[in-house]
């Protein structure tokens, strides 16, 4: 998997820091600005990883997510039927964002 330069998001390798252990995983992440609270929200999925399922079981938890050059804290939900964990966070995501377009001139 690799980062697609045409999408606002990230797909590729990441490291999850669970406090007691770090795991190398694959993630698919995206971000959007939420006008209701004025914050940036990011979310996505962590691919199934036997050790992550072993450590967390059917509960989620807070993790630090590291991708090449970026880090953020996120919350893992309980796993789905395929042992993939959903991850969410607010604030700057653990991946680069595209620069906003320049303002239009009158």
VMD Tcl script that builds the backbone (N, CA, C; Angstrom):
set m [mol new atoms 318]
animate dup $m
set s [atomselect $m all]
$s set {name element resname resid chain x y z} {
  {N N UNK 1 A 0.847 -1.177 0.000}
  {CA C UNK 1 A 0.000 0.000 0.000}
  {C C UNK 1 A 0.888 1.234 0.000}
  {N N UNK 2 A 0.395 2.294 -0.590}
  {CA C UNK 2 A 1.150 3.529 -0.596}
  {C C UNK 2 A 0.200 4.706 -0.497}
  {N N UNK 3 A 0.770 5.848 -0.155}
  {CA C UNK 3 A -0.013 7.063 -0.031}
  {C C UNK 3 A -0.396 7.550 -1.422}
  {N N UNK 4 A -1.661 7.826 -1.655}
  {CA C UNK 4 A -2.135 8.333 -2.936}
  {C C UNK 4 A -2.143 9.852 -2.878}
  {N N UNK 5 A -1.321 10.493 -3.678}
  {CA C UNK 5 A -1.176 11.946 -3.641}
  {C C UNK 5 A -2.442 12.693 -4.044}
  {N N UNK 6 A -3.405 12.009 -4.662}
  {CA C UNK 6 A -4.616 12.689 -5.112}
  {C C UNK 6 A -5.720 12.668 -4.058}
  {N N UNK 7 A -5.554 11.930 -3.004}
  {CA C UNK 7 A -6.559 11.844 -1.950}
  {C C UNK 7 A -6.077 12.572 -0.713}
  {N N UNK 8 A -7.022 13.163 0.039}
  {CA C UNK 8 A -6.720 13.766 1.334}
  {C C UNK 8 A -6.809 12.637 2.333}
  {N N UNK 9 A -5.703 12.033 2.644}
  {CA C UNK 9 A -5.703 10.907 3.547}
  {C C UNK 9 A -4.394 10.161 3.462}
  {N N UNK 10 A -4.396 8.974 4.039}
  {CA C UNK 10 A -3.176 8.175 4.068}
  {C C UNK 10 A -3.556 6.704 4.049}
  {N N UNK 11 A -2.835 5.945 3.258}
  {CA C UNK 11 A -2.963 4.494 3.222}
  {C C UNK 11 A -1.537 3.956 3.215}
  {N N UNK 12 A -1.217 3.137 4.220}
  {CA C UNK 12 A 0.121 2.583 4.257}
  {C C UNK 12 A 0.531 2.127 5.635}
  {N N UNK 13 A 1.844 2.003 5.837}
  {CA C UNK 13 A 2.347 1.499 7.109}
  {C C UNK 13 A 2.228 2.526 8.228}
  {N N UNK 14 A 2.033 2.017 9.435}
  {CA C UNK 14 A 1.985 2.851 10.630}
  {C C UNK 14 A 2.472 2.022 11.805}
  {N N UNK 15 A 2.838 2.706 12.855}
  {CA C UNK 15 A 3.196 2.050 14.102}
  {C C UNK 15 A 2.223 2.522 15.160}
  {N N UNK 16 A 1.651 1.582 15.899}
  {CA C UNK 16 A 0.761 1.906 17.013}
  {C C UNK 16 A 1.539 1.739 18.302}
  {N N UNK 17 A 1.574 2.788 19.114}
  {CA C UNK 17 A 2.218 2.739 20.428}
  {C C UNK 17 A 1.107 2.554 21.450}
  {N N UNK 18 A 1.051 1.366 22.033}
  {CA C UNK 18 A 0.015 1.017 22.998}
  {C C UNK 18 A 0.471 1.239 24.432}
  {N N UNK 19 A 1.620 1.875 24.621}
  {CA C UNK 19 A 2.147 2.079 25.961}
  {C C UNK 19 A 3.055 0.935 26.364}
  {N N UNK 20 A 2.508 -0.256 26.433}
  {CA C UNK 20 A 3.292 -1.426 26.826}
  {C C UNK 20 A 3.966 -2.107 25.642}
  {N N UNK 21 A 3.529 -1.783 24.438}
  {CA C UNK 21 A 4.031 -2.457 23.249}
  {C C UNK 21 A 3.791 -1.588 22.015}
  {N N UNK 22 A 4.647 -1.735 21.009}
  {CA C UNK 22 A 4.423 -1.070 19.726}
  {C C UNK 22 A 4.236 -2.139 18.657}
  {N N UNK 23 A 3.335 -1.851 17.711}
  {CA C UNK 23 A 3.030 -2.795 16.645}
  {C C UNK 23 A 3.105 -2.104 15.297}
  {N N UNK 24 A 3.691 -2.781 14.318}
  {CA C UNK 24 A 3.687 -2.297 12.937}
  {C C UNK 24 A 2.422 -2.816 12.275}
  {N N UNK 25 A 1.630 -1.898 11.717}
  {CA C UNK 25 A 0.340 -2.243 11.126}
  {C C UNK 25 A 0.172 -1.517 9.796}
  {N N UNK 26 A -0.910 -1.819 9.107}
  {CA C UNK 26 A -1.337 -1.094 7.905}
  {C C UNK 26 A -2.606 -0.321 8.256}
  {N N UNK 27 A -2.704 0.918 7.773}
  {CA C UNK 27 A -3.871 1.753 8.075}
  {C C UNK 27 A -4.421 2.399 6.813}
  {N N UNK 28 A -5.674 2.782 6.895}
  {CA C UNK 28 A -6.346 3.598 5.892}
  {C C UNK 28 A -7.009 4.722 6.661}
  {N N UNK 29 A -6.553 5.976 6.444}
  {CA C UNK 29 A -7.012 7.114 7.237}
  {C C UNK 29 A -7.491 8.244 6.335}
  {N N UNK 30 A -8.413 9.031 6.853}
  {CA C UNK 30 A -8.945 10.181 6.134}
  {C C UNK 30 A -9.230 11.281 7.154}
  {N N UNK 31 A -9.355 12.516 6.705}
  {CA C UNK 31 A -9.632 13.648 7.599}
  {C C UNK 31 A -10.667 14.563 6.973}
  {N N UNK 32 A -11.425 15.230 7.844}
  {CA C UNK 32 A -12.400 16.212 7.371}
  {C C UNK 32 A -12.583 17.276 8.439}
  {N N UNK 33 A -12.904 18.479 7.995}
  {CA C UNK 33 A -13.207 19.569 8.910}
  {C C UNK 33 A -14.677 19.489 9.268}
  {N N UNK 34 A -14.989 19.524 10.555}
  {CA C UNK 34 A -16.369 19.468 11.028}
  {C C UNK 34 A -16.824 20.886 11.359}
  {N N UNK 35 A -17.735 21.452 10.553}
  {CA C UNK 35 A -18.146 22.839 10.784}
  {C C UNK 35 A -18.902 23.047 12.098}
  {N N UNK 36 A -19.523 22.012 12.627}
  {CA C UNK 36 A -20.294 22.179 13.866}
  {C C UNK 36 A -19.421 22.479 15.070}
  {N N UNK 37 A -18.241 21.861 15.132}
  {CA C UNK 37 A -17.368 22.146 16.271}
  {C C UNK 37 A -16.085 22.877 15.853}
  {N N UNK 38 A -15.907 23.091 14.545}
  {CA C UNK 38 A -14.751 23.832 14.058}
  {C C UNK 38 A -13.438 23.079 14.158}
  {N N UNK 39 A -13.502 21.776 14.332}
  {CA C UNK 39 A -12.284 20.992 14.517}
  {C C UNK 39 A -12.065 20.046 13.336}
  {N N UNK 40 A -10.824 19.619 13.197}
  {CA C UNK 40 A -10.481 18.618 12.200}
  {C C UNK 40 A -10.656 17.243 12.846}
  {N N UNK 41 A -11.411 16.367 12.190}
  {CA C UNK 41 A -11.632 15.009 12.668}
  {C C UNK 41 A -10.983 14.051 11.675}
  {N N UNK 42 A -10.250 13.082 12.177}
  {CA C UNK 42 A -9.667 12.064 11.310}
  {C C UNK 42 A -10.114 10.688 11.798}
  {N N UNK 43 A -10.191 9.763 10.855}
  {CA C UNK 43 A -10.656 8.421 11.204}
  {C C UNK 43 A -10.203 7.439 10.138}
  {N N UNK 44 A -10.395 6.177 10.425}
  {CA C UNK 44 A -10.039 5.149 9.464}
  {C C UNK 44 A -10.052 3.775 10.089}
  {N N UNK 45 A -9.336 2.866 9.447}
  {CA C UNK 45 A -9.275 1.473 9.890}
  {C C UNK 45 A -7.826 1.025 10.032}
  {N N UNK 46 A -7.623 0.175 11.024}
  {CA C UNK 46 A -6.351 -0.514 11.203}
  {C C UNK 46 A -6.573 -1.938 10.719}
  {N N UNK 47 A -5.760 -2.392 9.780}
  {CA C UNK 47 A -5.899 -3.746 9.251}
  {C C UNK 47 A -5.750 -4.772 10.374}
  {N N UNK 48 A -6.379 -5.914 10.190}
  {CA C UNK 48 A -6.304 -6.988 11.185}
  {C C UNK 48 A -4.848 -7.313 11.507}
  {N N UNK 49 A -4.568 -7.454 12.787}
  {CA C UNK 49 A -3.235 -7.798 13.262}
  {C C UNK 49 A -3.421 -8.706 14.474}
  {N N UNK 50 A -2.937 -9.956 14.410}
  {CA C UNK 50 A -3.195 -10.906 15.490}
  {C C UNK 50 A -2.784 -10.401 16.878}
  {N N UNK 51 A -1.659 -9.724 16.958}
  {CA C UNK 51 A -1.183 -9.252 18.274}
  {C C UNK 51 A -2.064 -8.132 18.812}
  {N N UNK 52 A -2.562 -7.263 17.939}
  {CA C UNK 52 A -3.457 -6.189 18.382}
  {C C UNK 52 A -4.738 -6.788 18.953}
  {N N UNK 53 A -5.286 -7.764 18.264}
  {CA C UNK 53 A -6.488 -8.439 18.761}
  {C C UNK 53 A -6.192 -9.146 20.077}
  {N N UNK 54 A -5.033 -9.759 20.189}
  {CA C UNK 54 A -4.634 -10.446 21.418}
  {C C UNK 54 A -4.517 -9.464 22.587}
  {N N UNK 55 A -3.921 -8.293 22.326}
  {CA C UNK 55 A -3.729 -7.297 23.385}
  {C C UNK 55 A -5.031 -6.625 23.818}
  {N N UNK 56 A -5.897 -6.303 22.849}
  {CA C UNK 56 A -7.101 -5.529 23.160}
  {C C UNK 56 A -8.364 -6.365 23.278}
  {N N UNK 57 A -8.354 -7.566 22.714}
  {CA C UNK 57 A -9.562 -8.390 22.764}
  {C C UNK 57 A -10.703 -7.691 22.066}
  {N N UNK 58 A -11.853 -7.618 22.715}
  {CA C UNK 58 A -13.031 -6.993 22.102}
  {C C UNK 58 A -13.221 -5.556 22.575}
  {N N UNK 59 A -12.217 -4.998 23.229}
  {CA C UNK 59 A -12.329 -3.604 23.657}
  {C C UNK 59 A -11.378 -2.745 22.833}
  {N N UNK 60 A -11.552 -1.483 22.892}
  {CA C UNK 60 A -10.671 -0.565 22.189}
  {C C UNK 60 A -9.665 0.022 23.151}
  {N N UNK 61 A -9.166 1.197 22.806}
  {CA C UNK 61 A -8.211 1.862 23.680}
  {C C UNK 61 A -7.580 3.049 22.984}
  {N N UNK 62 A -6.805 3.793 23.747}
  {CA C UNK 62 A -6.102 4.957 23.218}
  {C C UNK 62 A -4.716 4.538 22.761}
  {N N UNK 63 A -4.307 5.029 21.593}
  {CA C UNK 63 A -2.999 4.703 21.028}
  {C C UNK 63 A -2.358 5.948 20.435}
  {N N UNK 64 A -1.054 5.898 20.320}
  {CA C UNK 64 A -0.327 6.925 19.572}
  {C C UNK 64 A -0.014 6.299 18.221}
  {N N UNK 65 A -0.392 6.999 17.154}
  {CA C UNK 65 A -0.220 6.505 15.787}
  {C C UNK 65 A 0.943 7.245 15.140}
  {N N UNK 66 A 1.905 6.490 14.621}
  {CA C UNK 66 A 3.068 7.066 13.934}
  {C C UNK 66 A 3.035 6.622 12.477}
  {N N UNK 67 A 3.081 7.579 11.566}
  {CA C UNK 67 A 3.286 7.301 10.152}
  {C C UNK 67 A 4.565 8.046 9.765}
  {N N UNK 68 A 5.115 7.820 8.596}
  {CA C UNK 68 A 6.357 8.500 8.237}
  {C C UNK 68 A 6.248 10.027 8.388}
  {N N UNK 69 A 6.922 10.571 9.379}
  {CA C UNK 69 A 6.969 12.008 9.599}
  {C C UNK 69 A 5.825 12.611 10.394}
  {N N UNK 70 A 4.879 11.810 10.874}
  {CA C UNK 70 A 3.712 12.366 11.576}
  {C C UNK 70 A 3.284 11.459 12.725}
  {N N UNK 71 A 2.704 12.093 13.754}
  {CA C UNK 71 A 2.224 11.360 14.932}
  {C C UNK 71 A 0.968 12.026 15.453}
  {N N UNK 72 A 0.028 11.224 15.950}
  {CA C UNK 72 A -1.182 11.749 16.587}
  {C C UNK 72 A -1.717 10.692 17.556}
  {N N UNK 73 A -2.537 11.141 18.492}
  {CA C UNK 73 A -3.190 10.230 19.431}
  {C C UNK 73 A -4.588 9.944 18.913}
  {N N UNK 74 A -4.964 8.673 18.926}
  {CA C UNK 74 A -6.281 8.269 18.457}
  {C C UNK 74 A -6.918 7.267 19.398}
  {N N UNK 75 A -8.185 6.988 19.136}
  {CA C UNK 75 A -8.942 6.030 19.934}
  {C C UNK 75 A -9.361 4.872 19.043}
  {N N UNK 76 A -9.024 3.662 19.472}
  {CA C UNK 76 A -9.447 2.463 18.763}
  {C C UNK 76 A -10.792 2.008 19.320}
  {N N UNK 77 A -11.695 1.622 18.419}
  {CA C UNK 77 A -12.974 1.049 18.840}
  {C C UNK 77 A -12.802 -0.449 18.991}
  {N N UNK 78 A -13.883 -1.116 19.329}
  {CA C UNK 78 A -13.835 -2.579 19.358}
  {C C UNK 78 A -13.652 -3.096 17.937}
  {N N UNK 79 A -13.103 -4.299 17.765}
  {CA C UNK 79 A -12.854 -4.813 16.416}
  {C C UNK 79 A -14.155 -5.230 15.713}
  {N N UNK 80 A -14.108 -5.172 14.367}
  {CA C UNK 80 A -15.254 -5.650 13.595}
  {C C UNK 80 A -15.140 -7.166 13.412}
  {N N UNK 81 A -15.995 -7.750 12.605}
  {CA C UNK 81 A -16.008 -9.205 12.411}
  {C C UNK 81 A -14.721 -9.742 11.795}
  {N N UNK 82 A -13.943 -8.880 11.137}
  {CA C UNK 82 A -12.705 -9.278 10.477}
  {C C UNK 82 A -11.482 -8.875 11.298}
  {N N UNK 83 A -11.691 -8.513 12.575}
  {CA C UNK 83 A -10.627 -8.099 13.499}
  {C C UNK 83 A -9.907 -6.830 13.070}
  {N N UNK 84 A -10.592 -5.971 12.316}
  {CA C UNK 84 A -10.056 -4.647 11.995}
  {C C UNK 84 A -10.583 -3.682 13.047}
  {N N UNK 85 A -9.728 -2.784 13.495}
  {CA C UNK 85 A -10.136 -1.794 14.480}
  {C C UNK 85 A -10.376 -0.458 13.793}
  {N N UNK 86 A -11.455 0.209 14.127}
  {CA C UNK 86 A -11.712 1.571 13.664}
  {C C UNK 86 A -10.911 2.495 14.573}
  {N N UNK 87 A -10.339 3.550 13.996}
  {CA C UNK 87 A -9.583 4.515 14.775}
  {C C UNK 87 A -10.087 5.916 14.474}
  {N N UNK 88 A -10.193 6.748 15.502}
  {CA C UNK 88 A -10.662 8.121 15.341}
  {C C UNK 88 A -9.798 9.059 16.171}
  {N N UNK 89 A -9.777 10.317 15.753}
  {CA C UNK 89 A -9.062 11.341 16.501}
  {C C UNK 89 A -9.496 12.719 16.067}
  {N N UNK 90 A -9.112 13.713 16.836}
  {CA C UNK 90 A -9.373 15.106 16.480}
  {C C UNK 90 A -8.058 15.872 16.526}
  {N N UNK 91 A -8.016 16.970 15.796}
  {CA C UNK 91 A -6.793 17.748 15.708}
  {C C UNK 91 A -5.971 17.272 14.518}
  {N N UNK 92 A -4.713 17.651 14.498}
  {CA C UNK 92 A -3.868 17.300 13.358}
  {C C UNK 92 A -3.745 15.787 13.259}
  {N N UNK 93 A -4.007 15.224 12.070}
  {CA C UNK 93 A -3.951 13.772 11.901}
  {C C UNK 93 A -2.513 13.265 11.791}
  {N N UNK 94 A -2.337 11.948 11.849}
  {CA C UNK 94 A -1.000 11.381 11.738}
  {C C UNK 94 A -0.536 11.221 10.288}
  {N N UNK 95 A -0.864 12.190 9.448}
  {CA C UNK 95 A -0.413 12.199 8.055}
  {C C UNK 95 A -0.449 13.633 7.560}
  {N N UNK 96 A 0.246 13.893 6.465}
  {CA C UNK 96 A 0.309 15.235 5.896}
  {C C UNK 96 A -1.022 15.607 5.261}
  {N N UNK 97 A -1.372 16.872 5.393}
  {CA C UNK 97 A -2.583 17.407 4.764}
  {C C UNK 97 A -2.194 18.258 3.568}
  {N N UNK 98 A -3.051 18.265 2.554}
  {CA C UNK 98 A -2.834 19.147 1.417}
  {C C UNK 98 A -2.973 20.588 1.880}
  {N N UNK 99 A -2.217 21.476 1.262}
  {CA C UNK 99 A -2.337 22.898 1.578}
  {C C UNK 99 A -3.684 23.412 1.087}
  {N N UNK 100 A -4.307 24.337 1.833}
  {CA C UNK 100 A -5.578 24.883 1.366}
  {C C UNK 100 A -5.375 25.686 0.083}
  {N N UNK 101 A -6.419 25.763 -0.751}
  {CA C UNK 101 A -6.285 26.540 -1.987}
  {C C UNK 101 A -6.118 28.016 -1.655}
  {N N UNK 102 A -5.434 28.763 -2.529}
  {CA C UNK 102 A -5.269 30.205 -2.268}
  {C C UNK 102 A -6.635 30.898 -2.366}
  {N N UNK 103 A -6.813 31.993 -1.625}
  {CA C UNK 103 A -8.088 32.705 -1.682}
  {C C UNK 103 A -8.301 33.312 -3.074}
  {N N UNK 104 A -9.563 33.354 -3.458}
  {CA C UNK 104 A -9.897 33.947 -4.753}
  {C C UNK 104 A -9.822 35.450 -4.626}
  {N N UNK 105 A -9.306 36.100 -5.680}
  {CA C UNK 105 A -9.239 37.558 -5.658}
  {C C UNK 105 A -10.429 38.125 -6.414}
  {N N UNK 106 A -10.854 39.298 -5.995}
  {CA C UNK 106 A -12.018 39.953 -6.633}
  {C C UNK 106 A -11.628 40.685 -7.884}
}
mol reanalyze $m
mol bondsrecalc $m
mol representation Tube
mol addrep $m
